[in-house]
Amino acid sequence: MNLYKLHSNPEELIGDETIVPSVQYRRLSQLVKQRKAPGLMNKMKNRLINTDKEIKQIMDRLKNDPWAAGMIARHILDKPWPEGEPAIAKHPYLALLYARDILAGPFPAGEPAIASERSYAFDYANEVLRGRFPEGEPEIRKSKGLWKKYTTNVV
């Protein structure tokens, strides 16, 4: 059903720009799958993403949403996405995943968020830094079990 045709003043309706991020992410994922041949190499996929106007518009809208930006980096691009990093850096879990799975190394912009959650701070130290994470230690210290693991296995 096209609400724009039924509405007396269609410009008052919310347009595509404000569709919830999960709907936009689904659309982006569908577009990438539709417009690429099966088995398309990453180089060709990146070219498609960089040249397709609709894909670029959706990605531009989603870059400020932490979950959508994280999912784009991880599942669509499968590589770092600098445009989405400021949003990803605000969410402890997504910042940890981005550092571990996409960057395969430290994510300084995400460290303040990661340090705010003891289990993520521990995982960041253990799995990403493979050493001390001073910024996360005050939070890790709040859990006797994690602190013991941290001092035994990480430090």
MDTraj code that builds the backbone (N, CA, C; nanometers):
import mdtraj as md
import numpy as np

residues = "MET ASN LEU TYR LYS LEU HIS SER ASN PRO GLU GLU LEU ILE GLY ASP GLU THR ILE VAL PRO SER VAL GLN TYR ARG ARG LEU SER GLN LEU VAL LYS GLN ARG LYS ALA PRO GLY LEU MET ASN LYS MET LYS ASN ARG LEU ILE ASN THR ASP LYS GLU ILE LYS GLN ILE MET ASP ARG LEU LYS ASN ASP PRO TRP ALA ALA GLY MET ILE ALA ARG HIS ILE LEU ASP LYS PRO TRP PRO GLU GLY GLU PRO ALA ILE ALA LYS HIS PRO TYR LEU ALA LEU LEU TYR ALA ARG ASP ILE LEU ALA GLY PRO PHE PRO ALA GLY GLU PRO ALA ILE ALA SER GLU ARG SER TYR ALA PHE ASP TYR ALA ASN GLU VAL LEU ARG GLY ARG PHE PRO GLU GLY GLU PRO GLU ILE ARG LYS SER LYS GLY LEU TRP LYS LYS TYR THR THR ASN VAL VAL".split()
xyz = np.array([
    [0.0845, -0.1173, 0.0000],
    [0.0000, 0.0000, 0.0000],
    [0.0895, 0.1243, 0.0000],
    [0.0609, 0.2170, -0.0852],
    [0.1371, 0.3397, -0.0946],
    [0.0646, 0.4496, -0.0164],
    [0.1144, 0.4783, 0.1037],
    [0.0525, 0.5805, 0.1890],
    [0.0636, 0.7205, 0.1294],
    [0.1663, 0.7408, 0.0490],
    [0.1843, 0.8722, -0.0109],
    [0.0663, 0.9088, -0.1016],
    [0.0120, 0.8085, -0.1719],
    [-0.1015, 0.8331, -0.2612],
    [-0.2305, 0.8582, -0.1825],
    [-0.2420, 0.7981, -0.0657],
    [-0.3642, 0.8090, 0.0134],
    [-0.3668, 0.9319, 0.1038],
    [-0.2528, 0.9835, 0.1354],
    [-0.2428, 1.0940, 0.2306],
    [-0.2728, 1.2277, 0.1625],
    [-0.3490, 1.3127, 0.2304],
    [-0.3853, 1.4423, 0.1719],
    [-0.2653, 1.5372, 0.1619],
    [-0.1670, 1.5189, 0.2503],
    [-0.0489, 1.6032, 0.2489],
    [0.0749, 1.5126, 0.2599],
    [0.1167, 1.4455, 0.1506],
    [0.2216, 1.3437, 0.1561],
    [0.3562, 1.3917, 0.2084],
    [0.3864, 1.5205, 0.1927],
    [0.5165, 1.5686, 0.2413],
    [0.5285, 1.5627, 0.3934],
    [0.4169, 1.5449, 0.4643],
    [0.4211, 1.5308, 0.6097],
    [0.4623, 1.3901, 0.6533],
    [0.4522, 1.2953, 0.5633],
    [0.4887, 1.1576, 0.5971],
    [0.6391, 1.1453, 0.6118],
    [0.6786, 1.0528, 0.6961],
    [0.8209, 1.0282, 0.7155],
    [0.8748, 0.9595, 0.5912],
    [0.9852, 1.0093, 0.5399],
    [1.0454, 0.9523, 0.4200],
    [1.1484, 0.8458, 0.4529],
    [1.2120, 0.7944, 0.3510],
    [1.3116, 0.6893, 0.3654],
    [1.4265, 0.7274, 0.4587],
    [1.4548, 0.8555, 0.4686],
    [1.5686, 0.8992, 0.5486],
    [1.5551, 0.8608, 0.6955],
    [1.4343, 0.8393, 0.7411],
    [1.4159, 0.8147, 0.8836],
    [1.3671, 0.6728, 0.9143],
    [1.3730, 0.5838, 0.8167],
    [1.3354, 0.4444, 0.8422],
    [1.4306, 0.3889, 0.9474],
    [1.3792, 0.3047, 1.0342],
    [1.4627, 0.2489, 1.1407],
    [1.5853, 0.1799, 1.0817],
    [1.6984, 0.1900, 1.1502],
    [1.8227, 0.1353, 1.0963],
    [1.8159, -0.0129, 1.0581],
    [1.7437, -0.0937, 1.1344],
    [1.7396, -0.2361, 1.1015],
    [1.6749, -0.2604, 0.9657],
    [1.5745, -0.1818, 0.9309],
    [1.5093, -0.1945, 0.8007],
    [1.6062, -0.1504, 0.6911],
    [1.6763, -0.0414, 0.7140],
    [1.7727, 0.0065, 0.6156],
    [1.8855, -0.0948, 0.5974],
    [1.9330, -0.1535, 0.7082],
    [2.0407, -0.2522, 0.6989],
    [1.9950, -0.3724, 0.6165],
    [1.8719, -0.4185, 0.6413],
    [1.8180, -0.5312, 0.5640],
    [1.8152, -0.4972, 0.4147],
    [1.7702, -0.3757, 0.3833],
    [1.7647, -0.3310, 0.2436],
    [1.9053, -0.3277, 0.1831],
    [2.0006, -0.2767, 0.2562],
    [2.1385, -0.2707, 0.2093],
    [2.1910, -0.4111, 0.1804],
    [2.1678, -0.5015, 0.2720],
    [2.2126, -0.6393, 0.2553],
    [2.1499, -0.7031, 0.1311],
    [2.0204, -0.6788, 0.1108],
    [1.9514, -0.7318, -0.0073],
    [2.0093, -0.6738, -0.1363],
    [2.0341, -0.5437, -0.1363],
    [2.0880, -0.4785, -0.2566],
    [2.2239, -0.5363, -0.2938],
    [2.3100, -0.5533, -0.1959],
    [2.4434, -0.6063, -0.2237],
    [2.4320, -0.7477, -0.2798],
    [2.3441, -0.8291, -0.2223],
    [2.3261, -0.9663, -0.2721],
    [2.2666, -0.9678, -0.4128],
    [2.1687, -0.8825, -0.4389],
    [2.1031, -0.8795, -0.5701],
    [2.1963, -0.8331, -0.6806],
    [2.2801, -0.7385, -0.6491],
    [2.3586, -0.6721, -0.7537],
    [2.4963, -0.7321, -0.7749],
    [2.5254, -0.8378, -0.7084],
    [2.6546, -0.9013, -0.7319],
    [2.6326, -1.0459, -0.7731],
    [2.7206, -1.0933, -0.8569],
    [2.7120, -1.2318, -0.9012],
    [2.7577, -1.3233, -0.7869],
    [2.7027, -1.4449, -0.7811],
    [2.7493, -1.5384, -0.6777],
    [2.8995, -1.5594, -0.6901],
    [2.9656, -1.5616, -0.5775],
    [3.1098, -1.5825, -0.5778],
    [3.1895, -1.4607, -0.6182],
    [3.1271, -1.3453, -0.6181],
    [3.1948, -1.2221, -0.6569],
    [3.3116, -1.1961, -0.5622],
    [3.4248, -1.1651, -0.6170],
    [3.5425, -1.1396, -0.5347],
    [3.5250, -1.0106, -0.4556],
    [3.5952, -1.0021, -0.3425],
    [3.5859, -0.8845, -0.2566],
    [3.6177, -0.7561, -0.3315],
    [3.7146, -0.7610, -0.4217],
    [3.7512, -0.6413, -0.4982],
    [3.6313, -0.5905, -0.5786],
    [3.5581, -0.6828, -0.6400],
    [3.4405, -0.6449, -0.7178],
    [3.3280, -0.5979, -0.6258],
    [3.3115, -0.6628, -0.5120],
    [3.2082, -0.6222, -0.4163],
    [3.2362, -0.4806, -0.3678],
    [3.3617, -0.4508, -0.3376],
    [3.3974, -0.3160, -0.2926],
    [3.3710, -0.2129, -0.4007],
    [3.3971, -0.2477, -0.5258],
    [3.3695, -0.1555, -0.6355],
    [3.2190, -0.1287, -0.6450],
    [3.1395, -0.2340, -0.6306],
    [2.9935, -0.2193, -0.6339],
    [2.9472, -0.1262, -0.5220],
    [2.9964, -0.1489, -0.4021],
    [2.9558, -0.0677, -0.2872],
    [2.9977, 0.0776, -0.3063],
    [3.1134, 0.0996, -0.3643],
    [3.1632, 0.2360, -0.3832],
    [3.0982, 0.3106, -0.4993],
    [3.0359, 0.2395, -0.5926],
    [2.9796, 0.3068, -0.7090],
    [2.8273, 0.3071, -0.7136],
    [2.7614, 0.2180, -0.6426],
    [2.6154, 0.2108, -0.6468],
    [2.5565, 0.3222, -0.5606],
    [2.4815, 0.4107, -0.6227],
    [2.4286, 0.5294, -0.5548],
    [2.3358, 0.4929, -0.4386],
    [2.2438, 0.3998, -0.4607],
    [2.1485, 0.3634, -0.3554],
    [2.2194, 0.2993, -0.2362],
    [2.3163, 0.2133, -0.2631],
    [2.3929, 0.1498, -0.1556],
    [2.4689, 0.2552, -0.0764],
    [2.5321, 0.3481, -0.1468],
    [2.6075, 0.4537, -0.0778],
    [2.5160, 0.5415, 0.0079],
    [2.3949, 0.5712, -0.0417],
    [2.3012, 0.6536, 0.0355],
    [2.2591, 0.5829, 0.1642],
    [2.2295, 0.4545, 0.1546],
    [2.1886, 0.3799, 0.2741],
    [2.3035, 0.3735, 0.3730],
    [2.4233, 0.3454, 0.3247],
    [2.5391, 0.3381, 0.4147],
    [2.5634, 0.4732, 0.4817],
    [2.5440, 0.5807, 0.4067],
    [2.5635, 0.7135, 0.4643],
    [2.4629, 0.7396, 0.5764],
    [2.3395, 0.6924, 0.5586],
    [2.2374, 0.7100, 0.6626],
    [2.2670, 0.6260, 0.7860],
    [2.3293, 0.5110, 0.7657],
    [2.3498, 0.4173, 0.8762],
    [2.4809, 0.4376, 0.9515],
    [2.5680, 0.5194, 0.9010],
    [2.7002, 0.5317, 0.9626],
    [2.6980, 0.5855, 1.1052],
    [2.5876, 0.6485, 1.1464],
    [2.5800, 0.7039, 1.2818],
    [2.5081, 0.6133, 1.3805],
    [2.4613, 0.4991, 1.3346],
    [2.3950, 0.4031, 1.4223],
    [2.4959, 0.2943, 1.4594],
    [2.5269, 0.2777, 1.5897],
    [2.6310, 0.1817, 1.6281],
    [2.6087, 0.0397, 1.5755],
    [2.4883, -0.0131, 1.5942],
    [2.4631, -0.1507, 1.5496],
    [2.4736, -0.1632, 1.3985],
    [2.4116, -0.0732, 1.3267],
    [2.4152, -0.0811, 1.1808],
    [2.5582, -0.0646, 1.1291],
    [2.6319, 0.0301, 1.1848],
    [2.7703, 0.0518, 1.1410],
    [2.8554, -0.0717, 1.1677],
    [2.8361, -0.1328, 1.2836],
    [2.9095, -0.2546, 1.3161],
    [2.8768, -0.3689, 1.2219],
    [2.7501, -0.3843, 1.1908],
    [2.7080, -0.4915, 1.1007],
    [2.7558, -0.4674, 0.9579],
    [2.7595, -0.3422, 0.9156],
    [2.8105, -0.3108, 0.7817],
    [2.9585, -0.3467, 0.7734],
    [3.0357, -0.3052, 0.8721],
    [3.1789, -0.3350, 0.8714],
    [3.2033, -0.4857, 0.8732],
    [3.1247, -0.5551, 0.9533],
    [3.1486, -0.6980, 0.9736],
    [3.0898, -0.7860, 0.8632],
    [2.9679, -0.7575, 0.8205],
    [2.8993, -0.8496, 0.7309],
    [2.8889, -0.8031, 0.5856],
    [2.8964, -0.6742, 0.5625],
    [2.8850, -0.6243, 0.4248],
    [3.0253, -0.5979, 0.3677],
    [3.1027, -0.5163, 0.4388],
    [3.2354, -0.4802, 0.3891],
    [3.3417, -0.5833, 0.4239],
    [3.3294, -0.6426, 0.5410],
    [3.4285, -0.7367, 0.5927],
    [3.5675, -0.6729, 0.5981],
    [3.5676, -0.5458, 0.6367],
    [3.6928, -0.4718, 0.6510],
    [3.6635, -0.3465, 0.7334],
    [3.7664, -0.2760, 0.7796],
    [3.7418, -0.1531, 0.8559],
    [3.6591, -0.0528, 0.7758],
    [3.5733, 0.0186, 0.8489],
    [3.4882, 0.1207, 0.7872],
    [3.5054, 0.2495, 0.8667],
    [3.6023, 0.3332, 0.8300],
    [3.6308, 0.4556, 0.9054],
    [3.5095, 0.5461, 0.9262],
    [3.4190, 0.5527, 0.8282],
    [3.3007, 0.6384, 0.8418],
    [3.2099, 0.5937, 0.9563],
    [3.2087, 0.4651, 0.9870],
    [3.1231, 0.4133, 1.0934],
    [3.1904, 0.4028, 1.2285],
    [3.3211, 0.4231, 1.2330],
    [3.3953, 0.4050, 1.3577],
    [3.3498, 0.4944, 1.4728],
    [3.3163, 0.6223, 1.4480],
    [3.2707, 0.7034, 1.5620],
    [3.1469, 0.6451, 1.6303],
    [3.0554, 0.5884, 1.5542],
    [2.9350, 0.5277, 1.6130],
    [2.9696, 0.3971, 1.6822],
    [3.0508, 0.3138, 1.6175],
    [3.0897, 0.1855, 1.6752],
    [3.1633, 0.2071, 1.8066],
    [3.2451, 0.3107, 1.8127],
    [3.3268, 0.3383, 1.9312],
    [3.2439, 0.3696, 2.0554],
    [3.1178, 0.4049, 2.0384],
    [3.0322, 0.4400, 2.1526],
    [2.9738, 0.3186, 2.2228],
    [2.9774, 0.2023, 2.1592],
    [2.9114, 0.0834, 2.2131],
    [3.0173, -0.0189, 2.2566],
    [3.0217, -0.0549, 2.3853],
    [3.1282, -0.1429, 2.4351],
    [3.1417, -0.2754, 2.3598],
    [3.0319, -0.3455, 2.3412],
    [3.0378, -0.4766, 2.2766],
    [3.0779, -0.4640, 2.1293],
    [3.0184, -0.3690, 2.0593],
    [3.0504, -0.3523, 1.9179],
    [3.1944, -0.3057, 1.8982],
    [3.2423, -0.2217, 1.9876],
    [3.3812, -0.1759, 1.9792],
    [3.4772, -0.2937, 1.9988],
    [3.4431, -0.3822, 2.0924],
    [3.5254, -0.5015, 2.1144],
    [3.5253, -0.5900, 1.9893],
    [3.4072, -0.6169, 1.9342],
    [3.3989, -0.7008, 1.8135],
    [3.4747, -0.6385, 1.6968],
    [3.4613, -0.5080, 1.6822],
    [3.5292, -0.4374, 1.5726],
    [3.6812, -0.4512, 1.5870],
    [3.7307, -0.4329, 1.7097],
    [3.8741, -0.4451, 1.7341],
    [3.9216, -0.5884, 1.7087],
    [3.8472, -0.6842, 1.7623],
    [3.8892, -0.8243, 1.7533],
    [3.8715, -0.8827, 1.6130],
    [3.7547, -0.8607, 1.5531],
    [3.7212, -0.9313, 1.4303],
    [3.7506, -0.8541, 1.3021],
    [3.7480, -0.7227, 1.3072],
    [3.7709, -0.6435, 1.1862],
    [3.9125, -0.5865, 1.1834],
    [3.9519, -0.5176, 1.2893],
    [4.0850, -0.4578, 1.2930],
    [4.1937, -0.5594, 1.3280],
    [4.1552, -0.6638, 1.4011],
    [4.2516, -0.7622, 1.4514],
    [4.3633, -0.6910, 1.5279],
    [4.3225, -0.5907, 1.6047],
    [4.4176, -0.5139, 1.6829],
    [4.3467, -0.4052, 1.7606],
    [4.4213, -0.3209, 1.8274],
    [4.3617, -0.2173, 1.9120],
    [4.2689, -0.1230, 1.8349],
    [4.1680, -0.0764, 1.9065],
    [4.0724, 0.0223, 1.8536],
    [4.0688, 0.1355, 1.9562],
    [4.1669, 0.2265, 1.9515],
    [4.1775, 0.3318, 2.0529],
    [4.0508, 0.4137, 2.0722],
    [3.9788, 0.4428, 1.9641],
    [3.8565, 0.5229, 1.9773],
    [3.7503, 0.4506, 2.0586],
    [3.7513, 0.3185, 2.0582],
    [3.6516, 0.2412, 2.1309],
    [3.6920, 0.2033, 2.2717],
    [3.8153, 0.2302, 2.3091],
    [3.8642, 0.1871, 2.4407],
    [3.7883, 0.2462, 2.5588],
    [3.7475, 0.3741, 2.5550],
    [3.6692, 0.4236, 2.6697],
    [3.5384, 0.3459, 2.6900],
    [3.4703, 0.3133, 2.5817],
    [3.3454, 0.2369, 2.5941],
    [3.3741, 0.0949, 2.6422],
    [3.4758, 0.0321, 2.5844],
    [3.5117, -0.1045, 2.6239],
    [3.5488, -0.1077, 2.7721],
    [3.6225, -0.0080, 2.8177],
    [3.6671, -0.0029, 2.9578],
    [3.5512, 0.0118, 3.0555],
    [3.4355, 0.0533, 3.0076],
    [3.3208, 0.0749, 3.0970],
    [3.2481, -0.0545, 3.1348],
    [3.2790, -0.1639, 3.0679],
    [3.2156, -0.2934, 3.0950],
    [3.3240, -0.3952, 3.1280],
    [3.3192, -0.4497, 3.2496],
    [3.4301, -0.5344, 3.2956],
    [3.4572, -0.6560, 3.2072],
    [3.3537, -0.7261, 3.1633],
    [3.3798, -0.8467, 3.0836],
    [3.4384, -0.8108, 2.9471],
    [3.3930, -0.7016, 2.8884],
    [3.4475, -0.6594, 2.7597],
    [3.5901, -0.6068, 2.7765],
    [3.6156, -0.5391, 2.8871],
    [3.7509, -0.4903, 2.9150],
    [3.8471, -0.6087, 2.9293],
    [3.8017, -0.7121, 2.9994],
    [3.8845, -0.8319, 3.0152],
    [3.9095, -0.8971, 2.8788],
    [3.8039, -0.9150, 2.7996],
    [3.8188, -0.9776, 2.6681],
    [3.9096, -0.8955, 2.5767],
    [3.8984, -0.7646, 2.5848],
    [3.9823, -0.6769, 2.5034],
    [4.1297, -0.6958, 2.5399],
    [4.1579, -0.6981, 2.6698],
    [4.2950, -0.7194, 2.7154],
    [4.3455, -0.8576, 2.6745],
    [4.2624, -0.9580, 2.6929],
    [4.3010, -1.0964, 2.6690],
    [4.3078, -1.1318, 2.5202],
    [4.2074, -1.0903, 2.4427],
    [4.1968, -1.1338, 2.3039],
    [4.2529, -1.0360, 2.2010],
    [4.2517, -0.9082, 2.2336],
    [4.2970, -0.8082, 2.1358],
    [4.4373, -0.7592, 2.1696],
    [4.4526, -0.7071, 2.2899],
    [4.5827, -0.6517, 2.3285],
    [4.6832, -0.7596, 2.3673],
    [4.6310, -0.8706, 2.4174],
    [4.7152, -0.9797, 2.4684],
    [4.8146, -0.9264, 2.5717],
    [4.7595, -0.8402, 2.6560],
    [4.8394, -0.7786, 2.7614],
    [4.7530, -0.6838, 2.8423],
    [4.8162, -0.6048, 2.9223],
    [4.7436, -0.5131, 3.0113],
    [4.6576, -0.4137, 2.9345],
    [4.5452, -0.3811, 2.9988],
    [4.4544, -0.2764, 2.9499],
    [4.4281, -0.1850, 3.0695],
    [4.5241, -0.0946, 3.0991],
    [4.5139, -0.0105, 3.2189],
    [4.3823, 0.0654, 3.2317],
    [4.3281, 0.1124, 3.1202],
    [4.2038, 0.1885, 3.1253],
    [4.0868, 0.1026, 3.1741],
    [4.0918, -0.0276, 3.1493],
    [3.9834, -0.1169, 3.1901],
    [4.0027, -0.1814, 3.3257],
    [4.1205, -0.1685, 3.3832],
    [4.1499, -0.2363, 3.5101],
    [4.0580, -0.1967, 3.6252],
    [4.0227, -0.0690, 3.6409],
    [3.9319, -0.0364, 3.7526],
    [3.7983, -0.1120, 3.7441],
    [3.7488, -0.1305, 3.6244],
    [3.6219, -0.2030, 3.6072],
    [3.6419, -0.3531, 3.6249],
    [3.7491, -0.4074, 3.5701],
    [3.7782, -0.5510, 3.5840],
    [3.7962, -0.5864, 3.7310],
    [3.8592, -0.4973, 3.8051],
    [3.8880, -0.5211, 3.9473],
    [3.7596, -0.5406, 4.0290],
    [3.6475, -0.4912, 3.9807],
    [3.5205, -0.5037, 4.0538],
    [3.4700, -0.6474, 4.0590],
    [3.5219, -0.7333, 3.9745],
    [3.4845, -0.8749, 3.9752],
    [3.6054, -0.9564, 4.0210],
    [3.5936, -1.0203, 4.1370],
    [3.7066, -1.0974, 4.1900],
    [3.7517, -1.2059, 4.0929],
    [3.6536, -1.2733, 4.0319],
    [3.6873, -1.3810, 3.9380],
    [3.7608, -1.3306, 3.8150],
    [3.7092, -1.2239, 3.7563],
    [3.7745, -1.1679, 3.6379],
    [3.9114, -1.1095, 3.6721],
    [3.9202, -1.0454, 3.7876],
    [4.0478, -0.9864, 3.8268],
    [4.1535, -1.0954, 3.8447],
    [4.1122, -1.2071, 3.9044],
    [4.2065, -1.3180, 3.9217],
    [4.2520, -1.3725, 3.7862],
    [4.1565, -1.3918, 3.6944],
    [4.1911, -1.4368, 3.5579],
    [4.2839, -1.3368, 3.4897],
    [4.2508, -1.2092, 3.5069],
    [4.3282, -1.1020, 3.4436],
    [4.4727, -1.1030, 3.4939],
    [4.4882, -1.1077, 3.6253],
    [4.6234, -1.1032, 3.6817],
    [4.7007, -1.2320, 3.6575],
    [4.6287, -1.3427, 3.6413],
    [4.6950, -1.4704, 3.6179],
    [4.7265, -1.4935, 3.4708],
    [4.6286, -1.4677, 3.3841],
    [4.6431, -1.5046, 3.2424],
    [4.6842, -1.3903, 3.1501],
    [4.6524, -1.2685, 3.1871],
    [4.6755, -1.1572, 3.0948],
    [4.8011, -1.0795, 3.1288],
    [4.8159, -1.0472, 3.2543],
    [4.9291, -0.9621, 3.2957],
    [5.0567, -1.0417, 3.3076],
])
top = md.Topology()
chain = top.add_chain()
for i, resn in enumerate(residues, 1):
    res = top.add_residue(resn, chain, resSeq=i)
    for name in ("N", "CA", "C"):
        top.add_atom(name, md.element.get_by_symbol(name[0]), res)
traj = md.Trajectory(xyz[None], top)
